[in-house]
Amino acid sequence: MLLTPVLGLAAFTGGAPVRVAFQPGLVVGVLGLAVLALGFAVAVEAVNNRRLRLGEVLRLGEES
């Protein structure tokens, strides 16, 4: 919204005014997708750590 007057977007629309709208649904969707991706990454990391027994190796100082 702040860059619309600076960029001069009306020149690309044939002089028609450029409407800028804020869509809260888009923000909620992006945040939801970010939370979902973070949850998936944490789950994959937990599965890998459990499979490789990293916690046990760190406690005992042994290599697998």
PDB file of N, H, CA, C and O in Angstrom:
ATOM      1  N   MET A   1       0.830  -1.186   0.000  1.00  0.00           N
ATOM      2  CA  MET A   1       0.000   0.000   0.000  1.00  0.00           C
ATOM      3  C   MET A   1       0.873   1.247   0.000  1.00  0.00           C
ATOM      4  O   MET A   1       0.495   2.272  -0.567  1.00  0.00           O
ATOM      5  N   LEU A   2       2.026   1.164   0.627  1.00  0.00           N
ATOM      6  H   LEU A   2       2.332   0.331   1.088  1.00  0.00           H
ATOM      7  CA  LEU A   2       2.913   2.318   0.676  1.00  0.00           C
ATOM      8  C   LEU A   2       3.675   2.517  -0.625  1.00  0.00           C
ATOM      9  O   LEU A   2       4.052   3.642  -0.954  1.00  0.00           O
ATOM     10  N   LEU A   3       3.904   1.452  -1.362  1.00  0.00           N
ATOM     11  H   LEU A   3       3.598   0.538  -1.096  1.00  0.00           H
ATOM     12  CA  LEU A   3       4.701   1.555  -2.587  1.00  0.00           C
ATOM     13  C   LEU A   3       3.894   1.905  -3.827  1.00  0.00           C
ATOM     14  O   LEU A   3       4.471   2.254  -4.856  1.00  0.00           O
ATOM     15  N   THR A   4       2.579   1.819  -3.752  1.00  0.00           N
ATOM     16  H   THR A   4       2.110   1.536  -2.916  1.00  0.00           H
ATOM     17  CA  THR A   4       1.751   2.075  -4.940  1.00  0.00           C
ATOM     18  C   THR A   4       1.996   3.459  -5.528  1.00  0.00           C
ATOM     19  O   THR A   4       2.209   3.548  -6.737  1.00  0.00           O
ATOM     20  N   PRO A   5       1.980   4.549  -4.754  1.00  0.00           N
ATOM     21  CA  PRO A   5       2.246   5.855  -5.365  1.00  0.00           C
ATOM     22  C   PRO A   5       3.693   6.002  -5.839  1.00  0.00           C
ATOM     23  O   PRO A   5       3.950   6.692  -6.826  1.00  0.00           O
ATOM     24  N   VAL A   6       4.618   5.376  -5.163  1.00  0.00           N
ATOM     25  H   VAL A   6       4.410   4.816  -4.361  1.00  0.00           H
ATOM     26  CA  VAL A   6       6.032   5.516  -5.522  1.00  0.00           C
ATOM     27  C   VAL A   6       6.339   4.787  -6.826  1.00  0.00           C
ATOM     28  O   VAL A   6       7.110   5.283  -7.648  1.00  0.00           O
ATOM     29  N   LEU A   7       5.748   3.628  -7.018  1.00  0.00           N
ATOM     30  H   LEU A   7       5.122   3.225  -6.351  1.00  0.00           H
ATOM     31  CA  LEU A   7       6.034   2.846  -8.219  1.00  0.00           C
ATOM     32  C   LEU A   7       5.329   3.371  -9.460  1.00  0.00           C
ATOM     33  O   LEU A   7       5.728   3.042 -10.577  1.00  0.00           O
ATOM     34  N   GLY A   8       4.303   4.170  -9.289  1.00  0.00           N
ATOM     35  H   GLY A   8       3.979   4.437  -8.382  1.00  0.00           H
ATOM     36  CA  GLY A   8       3.578   4.696 -10.450  1.00  0.00           C
ATOM     37  C   GLY A   8       2.871   3.607 -11.220  1.00  0.00           C
ATOM     38  O   GLY A   8       2.992   3.541 -12.443  1.00  0.00           O
ATOM     39  N   LEU A   9       2.139   2.756 -10.537  1.00  0.00           N
ATOM     40  H   LEU A   9       2.042   2.810  -9.543  1.00  0.00           H
ATOM     41  CA  LEU A   9       1.484   1.620 -11.187  1.00  0.00           C
ATOM     42  C   LEU A   9       0.369   2.040 -12.127  1.00  0.00           C
ATOM     43  O   LEU A   9      -0.016   1.265 -13.002  1.00  0.00           O
ATOM     44  N   ALA A  10      -0.158   3.243 -11.970  1.00  0.00           N
ATOM     45  H   ALA A  10       0.154   3.873 -11.259  1.00  0.00           H
ATOM     46  CA  ALA A  10      -1.218   3.713 -12.857  1.00  0.00           C
ATOM     47  C   ALA A  10      -0.731   3.809 -14.303  1.00  0.00           C
ATOM     48  O   ALA A  10      -1.540   3.724 -15.228  1.00  0.00           O
ATOM     49  N   ALA A  11       0.563   3.982 -14.513  1.00  0.00           N
ATOM     50  H   ALA A  11       1.220   4.051 -13.762  1.00  0.00           H
ATOM     51  CA  ALA A  11       1.112   4.040 -15.870  1.00  0.00           C
ATOM     52  C   ALA A  11       0.957   2.700 -16.587  1.00  0.00           C
ATOM     53  O   ALA A  11       0.873   2.667 -17.815  1.00  0.00           O
ATOM     54  N   PHE A  12       0.919   1.614 -15.852  1.00  0.00           N
ATOM     55  H   PHE A  12       0.987   1.641 -14.855  1.00  0.00           H
ATOM     56  CA  PHE A  12       0.792   0.288 -16.455  1.00  0.00           C
ATOM     57  C   PHE A  12      -0.659  -0.132 -16.651  1.00  0.00           C
ATOM     58  O   PHE A  12      -0.930  -1.130 -17.319  1.00  0.00           O
ATOM     59  N   THR A  13      -1.598   0.621 -16.072  1.00  0.00           N
ATOM     60  H   THR A  13      -1.379   1.432 -15.529  1.00  0.00           H
ATOM     61  CA  THR A  13      -3.016   0.274 -16.182  1.00  0.00           C
ATOM     62  C   THR A  13      -3.752   1.202 -17.128  1.00  0.00           C
ATOM     63  O   THR A  13      -4.983   1.211 -17.153  1.00  0.00           O
ATOM     64  N   GLY A  14      -3.028   1.972 -17.896  1.00  0.00           N
ATOM     65  H   GLY A  14      -2.028   1.964 -17.876  1.00  0.00           H
ATOM     66  CA  GLY A  14      -3.659   2.884 -18.843  1.00  0.00           C
ATOM     67  C   GLY A  14      -4.325   4.072 -18.154  1.00  0.00           C
ATOM     68  O   GLY A  14      -5.310   4.610 -18.660  1.00  0.00           O
ATOM     69  N   GLY A  15      -3.805   4.475 -17.025  1.00  0.00           N
ATOM     70  H   GLY A  15      -3.005   4.037 -16.614  1.00  0.00           H
ATOM     71  CA  GLY A  15      -4.349   5.621 -16.320  1.00  0.00           C
ATOM     72  C   GLY A  15      -5.445   5.287 -15.324  1.00  0.00           C
ATOM     73  O   GLY A  15      -5.873   6.163 -14.572  1.00  0.00           O
ATOM     74  N   ALA A  16      -5.905   4.061 -15.298  1.00  0.00           N
ATOM     75  H   ALA A  16      -5.557   3.349 -15.908  1.00  0.00           H
ATOM     76  CA  ALA A  16      -6.938   3.666 -14.339  1.00  0.00           C
ATOM     77  C   ALA A  16      -6.343   3.640 -12.935  1.00  0.00           C
ATOM     78  O   ALA A  16      -5.186   3.260 -12.755  1.00  0.00           O
ATOM     79  N   PRO A  17      -7.119   4.037 -11.955  1.00  0.00           N
ATOM     80  CA  PRO A  17      -6.580   4.023 -10.597  1.00  0.00           C
ATOM     81  C   PRO A  17      -6.298   2.592 -10.122  1.00  0.00           C
ATOM     82  O   PRO A  17      -7.040   1.660 -10.430  1.00  0.00           O
ATOM     83  N   VAL A  18      -5.235   2.452  -9.383  1.00  0.00           N
ATOM     84  H   VAL A  18      -4.633   3.210  -9.132  1.00  0.00           H
ATOM     85  CA  VAL A  18      -4.837   1.145  -8.867  1.00  0.00           C
ATOM     86  C   VAL A  18      -5.420   0.997  -7.471  1.00  0.00           C
ATOM     87  O   VAL A  18      -5.164   1.810  -6.582  1.00  0.00           O
ATOM     88  N   ARG A  19      -6.210  -0.055  -7.296  1.00  0.00           N
ATOM     89  H   ARG A  19      -6.418  -0.715  -8.018  1.00  0.00           H
ATOM     90  CA  ARG A  19      -6.800  -0.317  -5.980  1.00  0.00           C
ATOM     91  C   ARG A  19      -5.928  -1.309  -5.224  1.00  0.00           C
ATOM     92  O   ARG A  19      -5.521  -2.344  -5.752  1.00  0.00           O
ATOM     93  N   VAL A  20      -5.658  -0.964  -3.986  1.00  0.00           N
ATOM     94  H   VAL A  20      -5.988  -0.123  -3.557  1.00  0.00           H
ATOM     95  CA  VAL A  20      -4.884  -1.844  -3.122  1.00  0.00           C
ATOM     96  C   VAL A  20      -5.805  -2.296  -2.007  1.00  0.00           C
ATOM     97  O   VAL A  20      -6.415  -1.472  -1.326  1.00  0.00           O
ATOM     98  N   ALA A  21      -5.907  -3.600  -1.819  1.00  0.00           N
ATOM     99  H   ALA A  21      -5.412  -4.269  -2.372  1.00  0.00           H
ATOM    100  CA  ALA A  21      -6.798  -4.141  -0.809  1.00  0.00           C
ATOM    101  C   ALA A  21      -6.028  -5.065   0.116  1.00  0.00           C
ATOM    102  O   ALA A  21      -5.120  -5.782  -0.306  1.00  0.00           O
ATOM    103  N   PHE A  22      -6.399  -5.034   1.357  1.00  0.00           N
ATOM    104  H   PHE A  22      -7.137  -4.452   1.700  1.00  0.00           H
ATOM    105  CA  PHE A  22      -5.825  -5.924   2.359  1.00  0.00           C
ATOM    106  C   PHE A  22      -6.773  -7.097   2.543  1.00  0.00           C
ATOM    107  O   PHE A  22      -7.955  -6.908   2.831  1.00  0.00           O
ATOM    108  N   GLN A  23      -6.263  -8.291   2.377  1.00  0.00           N
ATOM    109  H   GLN A  23      -5.303  -8.444   2.143  1.00  0.00           H
ATOM    110  CA  GLN A  23      -7.100  -9.475   2.494  1.00  0.00           C
ATOM    111  C   GLN A  23      -6.670 -10.273   3.723  1.00  0.00           C
ATOM    112  O   GLN A  23      -5.642 -10.950   3.702  1.00  0.00           O
ATOM    113  N   PRO A  24      -7.468 -10.188   4.802  1.00  0.00           N
ATOM    114  CA  PRO A  24      -7.081 -10.897   6.025  1.00  0.00           C
ATOM    115  C   PRO A  24      -7.063 -12.417   5.848  1.00  0.00           C
ATOM    116  O   PRO A  24      -6.311 -13.107   6.537  1.00  0.00           O
ATOM    117  N   GLY A  25      -7.869 -12.938   4.950  1.00  0.00           N
ATOM    118  H   GLY A  25      -8.480 -12.378   4.391  1.00  0.00           H
ATOM    119  CA  GLY A  25      -7.869 -14.380   4.709  1.00  0.00           C
ATOM    120  C   GLY A  25      -6.532 -14.866   4.177  1.00  0.00           C
ATOM    121  O   GLY A  25      -6.097 -15.970   4.505  1.00  0.00           O
ATOM    122  N   LEU A  26      -5.888 -14.064   3.372  1.00  0.00           N
ATOM    123  H   LEU A  26      -6.242 -13.167   3.106  1.00  0.00           H
ATOM    124  CA  LEU A  26      -4.581 -14.426   2.832  1.00  0.00           C
ATOM    125  C   LEU A  26      -3.533 -14.470   3.938  1.00  0.00           C
ATOM    126  O   LEU A  26      -2.696 -15.372   3.975  1.00  0.00           O
ATOM    127  N   VAL A  27      -3.585 -13.497   4.831  1.00  0.00           N
ATOM    128  H   VAL A  27      -4.264 -12.764   4.801  1.00  0.00           H
ATOM    129  CA  VAL A  27      -2.635 -13.471   5.950  1.00  0.00           C
ATOM    130  C   VAL A  27      -2.847 -14.691   6.847  1.00  0.00           C
ATOM    131  O   VAL A  27      -1.884 -15.334   7.263  1.00  0.00           O
ATOM    132  N   VAL A  28      -4.094 -15.001   7.138  1.00  0.00           N
ATOM    133  H   VAL A  28      -4.876 -14.478   6.800  1.00  0.00           H
ATOM    134  CA  VAL A  28      -4.398 -16.167   7.972  1.00  0.00           C
ATOM    135  C   VAL A  28      -3.945 -17.448   7.269  1.00  0.00           C
ATOM    136  O   VAL A  28      -3.414 -18.351   7.916  1.00  0.00           O
ATOM    137  N   GLY A  29      -4.147 -17.533   5.973  1.00  0.00           N
ATOM    138  H   GLY A  29      -4.579 -16.799   5.448  1.00  0.00           H
ATOM    139  CA  GLY A  29      -3.719 -18.710   5.220  1.00  0.00           C
ATOM    140  C   GLY A  29      -2.212 -18.889   5.228  1.00  0.00           C
ATOM    141  O   GLY A  29      -1.721 -20.007   5.388  1.00  0.00           O
ATOM    142  N   VAL A  30      -1.477 -17.807   5.057  1.00  0.00           N
ATOM    143  H   VAL A  30      -1.875 -16.899   4.926  1.00  0.00           H
ATOM    144  CA  VAL A  30      -0.012 -17.882   5.060  1.00  0.00           C
ATOM    145  C   VAL A  30       0.490 -18.276   6.445  1.00  0.00           C
ATOM    146  O   VAL A  30       1.388 -19.109   6.565  1.00  0.00           O
ATOM    147  N   LEU A  31      -0.083 -17.684   7.492  1.00  0.00           N
ATOM    148  H   LEU A  31      -0.813 -17.007   7.395  1.00  0.00           H
ATOM    149  CA  LEU A  31       0.323 -18.039   8.849  1.00  0.00           C
ATOM    150  C   LEU A  31      -0.024 -19.494   9.165  1.00  0.00           C
ATOM    151  O   LEU A  31       0.760 -20.195   9.804  1.00  0.00           O
ATOM    152  N   GLY A  32      -1.189 -19.946   8.722  1.00  0.00           N
ATOM    153  H   GLY A  32      -1.827 -19.377   8.203  1.00  0.00           H
ATOM    154  CA  GLY A  32      -1.569 -21.342   8.928  1.00  0.00           C
ATOM    155  C   GLY A  32      -0.630 -22.295   8.219  1.00  0.00           C
ATOM    156  O   GLY A  32      -0.250 -23.329   8.768  1.00  0.00           O
ATOM    157  N   LEU A  33      -0.256 -21.946   6.996  1.00  0.00           N
ATOM    158  H   LEU A  33      -0.564 -21.106   6.550  1.00  0.00           H
ATOM    159  CA  LEU A  33       0.677 -22.778   6.243  1.00  0.00           C
ATOM    160  C   LEU A  33       2.050 -22.804   6.915  1.00  0.00           C
ATOM    161  O   LEU A  33       2.707 -23.844   6.935  1.00  0.00           O
ATOM    162  N   ALA A  34       2.484 -21.684   7.458  1.00  0.00           N
ATOM    163  H   ALA A  34       1.950 -20.838   7.442  1.00  0.00           H
ATOM    164  CA  ALA A  34       3.769 -21.628   8.155  1.00  0.00           C
ATOM    165  C   ALA A  34       3.740 -22.497   9.406  1.00  0.00           C
ATOM    166  O   ALA A  34       4.710 -23.199   9.690  1.00  0.00           O
ATOM    167  N   VAL A  35       2.644 -22.461  10.157  1.00  0.00           N
ATOM    168  H   VAL A  35       1.856 -21.891   9.926  1.00  0.00           H
ATOM    169  CA  VAL A  35       2.522 -23.299  11.358  1.00  0.00           C
ATOM    170  C   VAL A  35       2.502 -24.776  10.973  1.00  0.00           C
ATOM    171  O   VAL A  35       3.124 -25.603  11.641  1.00  0.00           O
ATOM    172  N   LEU A  36       1.800 -25.100   9.916  1.00  0.00           N
ATOM    173  H   LEU A  36       1.295 -24.429   9.374  1.00  0.00           H
ATOM    174  CA  LEU A  36       1.749 -26.483   9.443  1.00  0.00           C
ATOM    175  C   LEU A  36       3.132 -26.969   9.008  1.00  0.00           C
ATOM    176  O   LEU A  36       3.522 -28.091   9.330  1.00  0.00           O
ATOM    177  N   ALA A  37       3.865 -26.142   8.289  1.00  0.00           N
ATOM    178  H   ALA A  37       3.548 -25.231   8.027  1.00  0.00           H
ATOM    179  CA  ALA A  37       5.210 -26.513   7.844  1.00  0.00           C
ATOM    180  C   ALA A  37       6.142 -26.672   9.040  1.00  0.00           C
ATOM    181  O   ALA A  37       6.970 -27.583   9.058  1.00  0.00           O
ATOM    182  N   LEU A  38       6.020 -25.800  10.036  1.00  0.00           N
ATOM    183  H   LEU A  38       5.348 -25.060  10.021  1.00  0.00           H
ATOM    184  CA  LEU A  38       6.853 -25.909  11.226  1.00  0.00           C
ATOM    185  C   LEU A  38       6.536 -27.196  11.990  1.00  0.00           C
ATOM    186  O   LEU A  38       7.450 -27.884  12.446  1.00  0.00           O
ATOM    187  N   GLY A  39       5.277 -27.520  12.129  1.00  0.00           N
ATOM    188  H   GLY A  39       4.534 -26.961  11.758  1.00  0.00           H
ATOM    189  CA  GLY A  39       4.894 -28.756  12.795  1.00  0.00           C
ATOM    190  C   GLY A  39       5.409 -29.983  12.067  1.00  0.00           C
ATOM    191  O   GLY A  39       5.872 -30.932  12.700  1.00  0.00           O
ATOM    192  N   PHE A  40       5.333 -29.973  10.742  1.00  0.00           N
ATOM    193  H   PHE A  40       4.958 -29.201  10.229  1.00  0.00           H
ATOM    194  CA  PHE A  40       5.848 -31.089   9.951  1.00  0.00           C
ATOM    195  C   PHE A  40       7.360 -31.225  10.116  1.00  0.00           C
ATOM    196  O   PHE A  40       7.874 -32.337  10.245  1.00  0.00           O
ATOM    197  N   ALA A  41       8.071 -30.100  10.112  1.00  0.00           N
ATOM    198  H   ALA A  41       7.653 -29.198  10.007  1.00  0.00           H
ATOM    199  CA  ALA A  41       9.530 -30.133  10.276  1.00  0.00           C
ATOM    200  C   ALA A  41       9.913 -30.673  11.645  1.00  0.00           C
ATOM    201  O   ALA A  41      10.859 -31.452  11.756  1.00  0.00           O
ATOM    202  N   VAL A  42       9.199 -30.277  12.681  1.00  0.00           N
ATOM    203  H   VAL A  42       8.430 -29.644  12.591  1.00  0.00           H
ATOM    204  CA  VAL A  42       9.491 -30.771  14.032  1.00  0.00           C
ATOM    205  C   VAL A  42       9.204 -32.265  14.115  1.00  0.00           C
ATOM    206  O   VAL A  42       9.963 -33.005  14.740  1.00  0.00           O
ATOM    207  N   ALA A  43       8.128 -32.713  13.497  1.00  0.00           N
ATOM    208  H   ALA A  43       7.512 -32.112  12.989  1.00  0.00           H
ATOM    209  CA  ALA A  43       7.800 -34.144  13.519  1.00  0.00           C
ATOM    210  C   ALA A  43       8.859 -34.964  12.785  1.00  0.00           C
ATOM    211  O   ALA A  43       9.259 -36.021  13.271  1.00  0.00           O
ATOM    212  N   VAL A  44       9.309 -34.506  11.650  1.00  0.00           N
ATOM    213  H   VAL A  44       8.983 -33.647  11.255  1.00  0.00           H
ATOM    214  CA  VAL A  44      10.344 -35.220  10.893  1.00  0.00           C
ATOM    215  C   VAL A  44      11.641 -35.257  11.686  1.00  0.00           C
ATOM    216  O   VAL A  44      12.318 -36.285  11.724  1.00  0.00           O
ATOM    217  N   GLU A  45      11.991 -34.145  12.317  1.00  0.00           N
ATOM    218  H   GLU A  45      11.441 -33.310  12.286  1.00  0.00           H
ATOM    219  CA  GLU A  45      13.210 -34.102  13.121  1.00  0.00           C
ATOM    220  C   GLU A  45      13.117 -35.054  14.308  1.00  0.00           C
ATOM    221  O   GLU A  45      14.098 -35.723  14.635  1.00  0.00           O
ATOM    222  N   ALA A  46      11.967 -35.127  14.954  1.00  0.00           N
ATOM    223  H   ALA A  46      11.170 -34.583  14.688  1.00  0.00           H
ATOM    224  CA  ALA A  46      11.784 -36.023  16.091  1.00  0.00           C
ATOM    225  C   ALA A  46      11.895 -37.485  15.651  1.00  0.00           C
ATOM    226  O   ALA A  46      12.505 -38.297  16.347  1.00  0.00           O
ATOM    227  N   VAL A  47      11.316 -37.818  14.513  1.00  0.00           N
ATOM    228  H   VAL A  47      10.821 -37.159  13.948  1.00  0.00           H
ATOM    229  CA  VAL A  47      11.410 -39.191  14.004  1.00  0.00           C
ATOM    230  C   VAL A  47      12.855 -39.542  13.678  1.00  0.00           C
ATOM    231  O   VAL A  47      13.313 -40.638  13.999  1.00  0.00           O
ATOM    232  N   ASN A  48      13.571 -38.631  13.049  1.00  0.00           N
ATOM    233  H   ASN A  48      13.199 -37.740  12.788  1.00  0.00           H
ATOM    234  CA  ASN A  48      14.976 -38.896  12.715  1.00  0.00           C
ATOM    235  C   ASN A  48      15.829 -39.039  13.967  1.00  0.00           C
ATOM    236  O   ASN A  48      16.687 -39.919  14.035  1.00  0.00           O
ATOM    237  N   ASN A  49      15.603 -38.182  14.960  1.00  0.00           N
ATOM    238  H   ASN A  49      14.907 -37.466  14.906  1.00  0.00           H
ATOM    239  CA  ASN A  49      16.371 -38.278  16.200  1.00  0.00           C
ATOM    240  C   ASN A  49      16.086 -39.584  16.917  1.00  0.00           C
ATOM    241  O   ASN A  49      17.000 -40.198  17.467  1.00  0.00           O
ATOM    242  N   ARG A  50      14.838 -40.020  16.919  1.00  0.00           N
ATOM    243  H   ARG A  50      14.095 -39.521  16.472  1.00  0.00           H
ATOM    244  CA  ARG A  50      14.491 -41.284  17.581  1.00  0.00           C
ATOM    245  C   ARG A  50      15.094 -42.463  16.827  1.00  0.00           C
ATOM    246  O   ARG A  50      15.576 -43.418  17.436  1.00  0.00           O
ATOM    247  N   ARG A  51      15.064 -42.391  15.499  1.00  0.00           N
ATOM    248  H   ARG A  51      14.673 -41.615  15.004  1.00  0.00           H
ATOM    249  CA  ARG A  51      15.588 -43.499  14.688  1.00  0.00           C
ATOM    250  C   ARG A  51      17.103 -43.616  14.829  1.00  0.00           C
ATOM    251  O   ARG A  51      17.641 -44.721  14.891  1.00  0.00           O
ATOM    252  N   LEU A  52      17.786 -42.481  14.878  1.00  0.00           N
ATOM    253  H   LEU A  52      17.349 -41.583  14.828  1.00  0.00           H
ATOM    254  CA  LEU A  52      19.249 -42.501  14.966  1.00  0.00           C
ATOM    255  C   LEU A  52      19.749 -42.580  16.408  1.00  0.00           C
ATOM    256  O   LEU A  52      20.955 -42.677  16.636  1.00  0.00           O
ATOM    257  N   ARG A  53      18.844 -42.538  17.378  1.00  0.00           N
ATOM    258  H   ARG A  53      17.865 -42.459  17.193  1.00  0.00           H
ATOM    259  CA  ARG A  53      19.163 -42.612  18.805  1.00  0.00           C
ATOM    260  C   ARG A  53      20.199 -41.567  19.197  1.00  0.00           C
ATOM    261  O   ARG A  53      21.155 -41.881  19.907  1.00  0.00           O
ATOM    262  N   LEU A  54      20.023 -40.326  18.742  1.00  0.00           N
ATOM    263  H   LEU A  54      19.247 -40.071  18.165  1.00  0.00           H
ATOM    264  CA  LEU A  54      21.007 -39.282  19.008  1.00  0.00           C
ATOM    265  C   LEU A  54      21.100 -38.950  20.486  1.00  0.00           C
ATOM    266  O   LEU A  54      22.190 -38.688  20.994  1.00  0.00           O
ATOM    267  N   GLY A  55      19.969 -38.956  21.183  1.00  0.00           N
ATOM    268  H   GLY A  55      19.083 -39.169  20.771  1.00  0.00           H
ATOM    269  CA  GLY A  55      19.994 -38.659  22.606  1.00  0.00           C
ATOM    270  C   GLY A  55      20.791 -39.683  23.386  1.00  0.00           C
ATOM    271  O   GLY A  55      21.550 -39.324  24.286  1.00  0.00           O
ATOM    272  N   GLU A  56      20.631 -40.943  23.056  1.00  0.00           N
ATOM    273  H   GLU A  56      20.015 -41.234  22.324  1.00  0.00           H
ATOM    274  CA  GLU A  56      21.367 -42.004  23.734  1.00  0.00           C
ATOM    275  C   GLU A  56      22.859 -41.907  23.456  1.00  0.00           C
ATOM    276  O   GLU A  56      23.674 -42.103  24.358  1.00  0.00           O
ATOM    277  N   VAL A  57      23.217 -41.611  22.227  1.00  0.00           N
ATOM    278  H   VAL A  57      22.555 -41.452  21.495  1.00  0.00           H
ATOM    279  CA  VAL A  57      24.634 -41.482  21.865  1.00  0.00           C
ATOM    280  C   VAL A  57      25.259 -40.312  22.609  1.00  0.00           C
ATOM    281  O   VAL A  57      26.396 -40.411  23.070  1.00  0.00           O
ATOM    282  N   LEU A  58      24.544 -39.225  22.732  1.00  0.00           N
ATOM    283  H   LEU A  58      23.620 -39.146  22.357  1.00  0.00           H
ATOM    284  CA  LEU A  58      25.085 -38.069  23.429  1.00  0.00           C
ATOM    285  C   LEU A  58      25.258 -38.351  24.923  1.00  0.00           C
ATOM    286  O   LEU A  58      26.219 -37.885  25.536  1.00  0.00           O
ATOM    287  N   ARG A  59      24.330 -39.110  25.509  1.00  0.00           N
ATOM    288  H   ARG A  59      23.550 -39.488  25.012  1.00  0.00           H
ATOM    289  CA  ARG A  59      24.434 -39.436  26.936  1.00  0.00           C
ATOM    290  C   ARG A  59      25.595 -40.388  27.215  1.00  0.00           C
ATOM    291  O   ARG A  59      26.320 -40.211  28.193  1.00  0.00           O
ATOM    292  N   LEU A  60      25.772 -41.390  26.366  1.00  0.00           N
ATOM    293  H   LEU A  60      25.183 -41.534  25.571  1.00  0.00           H
ATOM    294  CA  LEU A  60      26.770 -42.417  26.619  1.00  0.00           C
ATOM    295  C   LEU A  60      28.120 -42.101  26.004  1.00  0.00           C
ATOM    296  O   LEU A  60      29.130 -42.678  26.409  1.00  0.00           O
ATOM    297  N   GLY A  61      28.159 -41.214  25.053  1.00  0.00           N
ATOM    298  H   GLY A  61      27.339 -40.746  24.725  1.00  0.00           H
ATOM    299  CA  GLY A  61      29.406 -40.851  24.406  1.00  0.00           C
ATOM    300  C   GLY A  61      29.894 -41.903  23.430  1.00  0.00           C
ATOM    301  O   GLY A  61      31.087 -41.971  23.135  1.00  0.00           O
ATOM    302  N   GLU A  62      28.990 -42.718  22.931  1.00  0.00           N
ATOM    303  H   GLU A  62      28.021 -42.663  23.171  1.00  0.00           H
ATOM    304  CA  GLU A  62      29.360 -43.763  21.980  1.00  0.00           C
ATOM    305  C   GLU A  62      28.964 -43.367  20.572  1.00  0.00           C
ATOM    306  O   GLU A  62      28.112 -42.502  20.369  1.00  0.00           O
ATOM    307  N   GLU A  63      29.581 -43.998  19.622  1.00  0.00           N
ATOM    308  H   GLU A  63      30.274 -44.701  19.787  1.00  0.00           H
ATOM    309  CA  GLU A  63      29.199 -43.779  18.232  1.00  0.00           C
ATOM    310  C   GLU A  63      28.491 -45.019  17.744  1.00  0.00           C
ATOM    311  O   GLU A  63      28.800 -46.135  18.163  1.00  0.00           O
ATOM    312  N   SER A  64      27.522 -44.812  16.838  1.00  0.00           N
ATOM    313  H   SER A  64      27.271 -43.906  16.498  1.00  0.00           H
ATOM    314  CA  SER A  64      26.767 -45.968  16.329  1.00  0.00           C
ATOM    315  C   SER A  64      27.436 -46.567  15.120  1.00  0.00           C
ATOM    316  O   SER A  64      26.940 -47.545  14.561  1.00  0.00           O
TER     317      SER A  64
END
